[in-house]
Amino acid sequence: MRHVPLLGLAALLAAPGCTNACGRICKQMADYAEECGLTVTDAELDECLEAQAGKESRDDRAACREYNDPEVIRQEWSCDDLEDYWAGEADDEEGDTGDTQD
């Protein structure tokens, strides 16, 4: 086993968003990013989890359940998309990467 997924799992278990479908998407996206050759730090994963912890509306939870599948994420996101996303998470505490798109 690689150490990065174990660190991610530890962060996932310690983070407030770890028990909801939205928080699980963060972990799945971090795993996929690793497959793309990207590095997602514990701090970046924690920021994602914190942002997802507040997803309490019925619509948010439904969307997270719909996308809570690694294959769906792979269909919707390219490795370039993930690189942009995680870079935005590192640079912007709110996780709003809308102004970084070309």
C-alpha positions in Angstrom: 0.0 0.0 0.0 1.1 3.5 -0.7 1.4 6.0 2.1 -0.6 8.8 0.4 -3.9 7.0 0.5 -3.4 6.1 4.1 -2.7 9.7 4.9 -5.8 10.7 3.0 -7.8 8.1 4.9 -6.6 9.4 8.2 -7.5 13.0 7.1 -10.9 11.7 5.9 -11.6 10.1 9.3 -10.6 13.1 11.2 -12.4 15.7 9.1 -15.9 17.0 9.7 -17.2 16.1 6.3 -16.0 12.5 6.3 -19.4 11.0 7.0 -21.3 12.4 4.2 -21.4 11.6 0.5 -20.0 15.1 -0.4 -16.9 14.5 1.8 -16.4 11.0 0.2 -16.2 12.7 -3.2 -13.1 14.7 -2.0 -11.3 11.4 -1.2 -12.3 9.9 -4.5 -11.1 12.9 -6.4 -7.8 12.9 -4.5 -7.3 9.2 -5.3 -8.1 9.9 -9.0 -5.6 12.8 -8.9 -2.9 10.5 -7.7 -3.6 8.1 -10.6 -3.1 11.2 -12.8 0.3 11.7 -11.3 -0.8 14.7 -9.2 -0.1 15.1 -5.5 -2.9 16.1 -3.2 -1.6 17.2 0.2 -3.4 16.5 3.5 -4.1 20.3 3.8 -5.7 20.3 0.4 -7.8 17.3 1.2 -8.8 18.9 4.5 -9.9 22.1 2.8 -12.1 20.1 0.4 -13.6 18.1 3.3 -14.3 21.3 5.2 -16.0 22.9 2.2 -18.1 19.8 1.7 -19.0 19.5 5.4 -21.6 22.3 5.0 -23.5 20.6 2.2 -26.7 20.1 4.2 -29.5 20.9 1.7 -31.4 18.0 0.2 -30.3 19.1 -3.3 -26.6 19.1 -2.3 -26.9 15.7 -0.7 -28.7 14.3 -3.7 -26.1 15.7 -6.1 -23.3 14.2 -4.0 -24.9 10.8 -3.9 -25.3 10.9 -7.7 -21.7 11.8 -8.2 -20.3 9.6 -5.4 -18.9 7.0 -7.8 -15.3 7.0 -9.0 -16.5 6.1 -12.6 -18.9 9.0 -12.7 -16.1 11.3 -11.5 -13.8 10.0 -14.2 -16.4 10.6 -16.9 -16.9 14.2 -15.7 -13.4 15.2 -14.8 -10.1 15.0 -16.8 -6.7 14.9 -15.2 -6.3 18.6 -16.3 -9.6 19.4 -14.5 -8.3 17.8 -11.3 -5.1 19.7 -11.5 -7.0 23.0 -11.8 -9.3 22.0 -9.0 -6.7 21.0 -6.5 -4.5 24.0 -7.4 -7.6 26.2 -6.7 -8.2 24.5 -3.4 -4.7 25.2 -2.4 -4.8 28.9 -3.4 -8.4 29.8 -2.4 -9.8 28.9 0.9 -13.4 29.2 -0.4 -12.6 26.6 -3.1 -14.0 28.9 -5.8 -11.9 28.3 -8.8 -14.2 30.1 -11.2 -11.8 32.9 -11.9 -8.9 30.5 -12.8 -10.5 29.0 -15.9 -9.4 30.1 -19.4 
